[in-house]
Amino acid sequence: MHFLWNVDRPLTARQVQQLFNVDVPVLTTVITVLDRMVAKGRLTRAAESGKAATYQPVQSRVEQATRSLTEALAMSADRQTALMHLAGSLTPEDLKLLRDALDNSD
């Protein structure tokens, strides 16, 4: 996902493979992982006749992070405690951003 979020266009599996600097996976492994991410709804796959399929994220990095936090909160039986733990793990800078966002949400 990191590689796909950092470009402004869809990439082929080979292009994704070429972005690895170390521990470069074989192409079939890259294709398998990308196709699994398509099945999970995290990527879209487009295939043109005679050309390699291209992949791109369904959501931006920020949208995915928001979704992950929302899903994690929904799994908690005690939302208040989960939110308190989250707030307790934030940096002072993050707490200020959160306070500002809450103050401006009205």
Phi, psi and omega per residue, in radians:
M1 nan -0.656 -3.121
H2 -0.940 -0.855 -3.120
F3 -1.110 -0.743 -3.098
L4 -1.220 -0.579 3.097
W5 -1.245 -0.422 -3.059
N6 -1.560 0.070 3.087
V7 -2.131 2.783 -3.113
D8 -1.778 0.352 -3.120
R9 -2.612 2.792 3.066
P10 -1.138 2.635 3.123
L11 -2.163 2.624 2.994
T12 -1.411 2.890 3.100
A13 -1.052 -0.695 3.130
R14 -1.110 -0.689 3.106
Q15 -1.139 -0.676 3.074
V16 -1.108 -0.795 3.134
Q17 -1.008 -0.698 -3.102
Q18 -1.215 -0.253 3.133
L19 -1.425 -0.231 3.098
F20 -1.290 2.343 3.096
N21 -1.658 -0.608 3.130
V22 -2.329 2.767 3.140
D23 0.854 0.916 -3.102
V24 -1.179 2.088 3.121
P25 -1.293 2.721 3.074
V26 -1.201 2.716 -3.045
L27 -1.020 -0.698 -3.119
T28 -1.105 -0.588 3.091
T29 -1.180 -0.746 3.111
V30 -1.055 -0.801 3.141
I31 -1.078 -0.762 3.130
T32 -1.043 -0.822 -3.135
V33 -1.117 -0.793 3.133
L34 -1.066 -0.770 3.141
D35 -1.150 -0.606 3.067
R36 -1.153 -0.632 3.110
M37 -1.227 -0.536 3.026
V38 -1.134 -0.798 -3.134
A39 -1.077 -0.541 3.120
K40 -1.476 -0.045 3.100
G41 1.435 0.262 -3.124
R42 -1.599 -0.416 3.119
L43 -2.247 2.751 2.928
T44 -1.910 2.640 -3.135
R45 -2.156 2.242 3.086
A46 -2.137 2.283 3.138
A47 -2.176 2.182 3.069
E48 -1.776 2.594 -3.105
S49 -0.943 2.150 3.085
G50 1.376 0.014 -3.131
K51 -2.098 2.768 3.094
A52 -1.189 2.553 3.104
A53 -1.156 2.587 3.062
T54 -2.017 2.675 -3.092
Y55 -2.203 2.541 3.029
Q56 -2.647 2.650 -3.118
P57 -1.151 2.557 3.056
V58 -1.350 -0.613 -3.114
Q59 -2.195 2.707 3.040
S60 -1.239 2.946 3.098
R61 -1.017 -0.749 -3.139
V62 -1.145 -0.774 3.119
E63 -1.081 -0.698 3.128
Q64 -1.172 -0.712 3.111
A65 -1.095 -0.742 3.114
T66 -1.084 -0.765 3.125
R67 -1.076 -0.756 -3.135
S68 -1.095 -0.774 3.116
L69 -1.116 -0.737 -3.141
T70 -1.114 -0.753 3.124
E71 -1.145 -0.706 3.119
A72 -1.112 -0.732 3.118
L73 -1.122 -0.695 -3.133
A74 -1.139 -0.469 -3.141
M75 -1.346 -0.282 -3.086
S76 -1.367 2.376 3.066
A77 -1.349 -0.352 -3.118
D78 -2.233 1.559 -3.061
R79 -1.067 -0.670 -3.122
Q80 -1.084 -0.802 3.131
T81 -1.136 -0.709 3.124
A82 -1.080 -0.764 3.111
L83 -1.139 -0.657 3.112
M84 -1.141 -0.699 3.087
H85 -1.131 -0.729 3.105
L86 -1.071 -0.863 -3.128
A87 -1.057 -0.646 3.135
G88 -1.203 -0.336 -3.124
S89 -1.671 -0.071 -3.100
L90 -1.410 2.617 3.049
T91 -1.296 2.818 3.070
P92 -0.983 -0.636 3.123
E93 -1.149 -0.727 3.119
D94 -1.165 -0.683 3.101
L95 -1.068 -0.713 3.112
K96 -1.104 -0.763 3.098
L97 -1.046 -0.742 3.141
L98 -1.150 -0.773 3.101
R99 -1.044 -0.793 3.134
D100 -1.063 -0.744 3.132
A101 -1.104 -0.747 3.134
L102 -1.165 -0.683 3.116
D103 -1.120 -0.524 -3.087
N104 -1.714 0.125 -3.077
S105 -1.491 -0.100 -3.115
D106 -1.246 nan nan
